[in-house]
Amino acid sequence: MQNAKGGVTLSSQGMNGQLFPPPGPPGMSGGPPPMVDWVIAPDESVPGPVARPPSTAGENLPQFGARIMETVNAGFIALSIAVGKETGLFRVLAGFEGQPKTSQEIADEAGLKERYVREWLGAMTTGRIVNMDATGKRFYLPPHRAIFLTTPGLGYELTILAAALPMQGKVFNHIIESFKLDGPKGVSYDHFGDFHHFMNECSLVWWERHLVQTFIPSIPGLKDMLESGISVLDLGCGEGGASLLMGQEFPNSSILGVDICNHATQAAQKGIAKHSLTNVKFLQMDAHDIPDDWEGRFKYILAWDSIHDMAHPNKILERVRKVLAPGGIMSVMEVNARSEIKDNMDMPFASTFYTNSMFHCMTVQLNAGGEGLGNMWGRERAEETLRDGGFNVETFPSPFEGSFNCHFLCKLKE
Ligand SMILES: C[S@@+](CC[C@H](N)C(=O)[O-])C[C@H]1O[C@@H](n2cnc3c(N)ncnc32)[C@H](O)[C@@H]1O
């Protein structure tokens, strides 16, 4: 429900009206909580940067031990958060609107086995995500947590991020082998299974709310060009969410999505049928092989989170230079990091991105014969690569809040 301030109001049960109330007795409600209005003002509607970990200066052994214990425990809580998202259990609990339910009632509503649901409730309740009532047999998700965990752009995307853990677990042994001096260079896309689906889901959280509404209008002249009709190349399109949205919004433009992975473009293809689009195409293609006869064809090229995965970005940029029409624009979206570890100490989620890079971006690029830029190659390195590739580059923070990316707006050097 929209409140007078334009934020979201949930008439619901809570503890004291704060958005994140201090924890009560561990995981217990201590009786029915009072009714309050949970008000999430617009400026609170996206998670702000998480606090920097506390200073470790003067830390002693027991303190370090406690921190590691907490970190490992948080990792397991995150894995169970991924379970809650994938099984739909968070949505089921949200649907109960804070009313305590038994594990059997929750399992029945979700269409799942009670024994598994009960164990998951154990993890989530001791992890202070789900609460239980005074009987210890009924469980509920307080409404502020329900809305956070199920609303795209508010916190749902963090449950998607948590789902990267089990996905990366699938390649764990390959990564360990790749660390070894006599091990393979890296891990190929074939081992990741559902990576492209995961990535499309991550990106769609933002694209559906911002690509057409915020991102495209932030680039001077682009919206007009798309409305009147231009050719667009979506480079490393994955399952094609961005192409499909642009195709629907700009029927006079034609959008071509290319990706090296066949299963990604096949999944993207289904979106064309679903939306009955005639102006969108997907091609399985290695971007290093973009053909010469596409010369000057595209007025806009979008490379969303893709350049750092490609084996030889400098060679890709040679191809891009050729196919970008005079006066054309390229948007390169990359993680908003710096190129040196020392400069990322205060970056929220830096450890998450370095780990994701080790388990995906860096290793797939190494496997393809690249140098393994990784998703944390950073602004300085990206700008240098784009400039050396023949582009004038302007760097902007993402035009919408909550994103981890920055935007390199590139135009051909005269
Ligand atoms: C991190 S994903 C981003 C996908 C999509 N743009 C998004 O933001 O959801 C990087 C994409 O680049 C694709 N890719 C990697 N190397 C490529 C290459 N040489 N040519 C074309 N696509 C490539 C991958 O298959 C993957 O879909």
The ligand as a Gaussian input file, in Angstrom:
#p B3LYP/6-31G(d) Opt

LIG

0 1
 C       27.677000     -11.866000     -16.393000
 S       26.790000     -12.367000     -17.790000
 C       25.760000     -10.997000     -18.151000
 C       24.548000     -11.380000     -18.957000
 C       23.556000     -10.251000     -19.157000
 N       24.115000      -9.162000     -19.921000
 C       23.056000      -9.775000     -17.809000
 O       23.467000      -8.689000     -17.366000
 O       22.258000     -10.467000     -17.181000
 C       27.995000     -12.266000     -19.065000
 C       27.493000     -12.816000     -20.381000
 O       28.507000     -12.708000     -21.380000
 C       28.459000     -13.866000     -22.180000
 N       29.770000     -14.014000     -22.862000
 C       30.958000     -14.311000     -22.304000
 N       31.903000     -14.359000     -23.235000
 C       31.311000     -14.058000     -24.416000
 C       31.770000     -13.928000     -25.747000
 N       33.041000     -14.132000     -26.051000
 N       30.885000     -13.600000     -26.701000
 C       29.573000     -13.401000     -26.412000
 N       29.082000     -13.516000     -25.163000
 C       29.932000     -13.828000     -24.175000
 C       28.139000     -14.966000     -21.187000
 O       27.631000     -16.154000     -21.773000
 C       27.136000     -14.281000     -20.288000
 O       25.816000     -14.449000     -20.734000

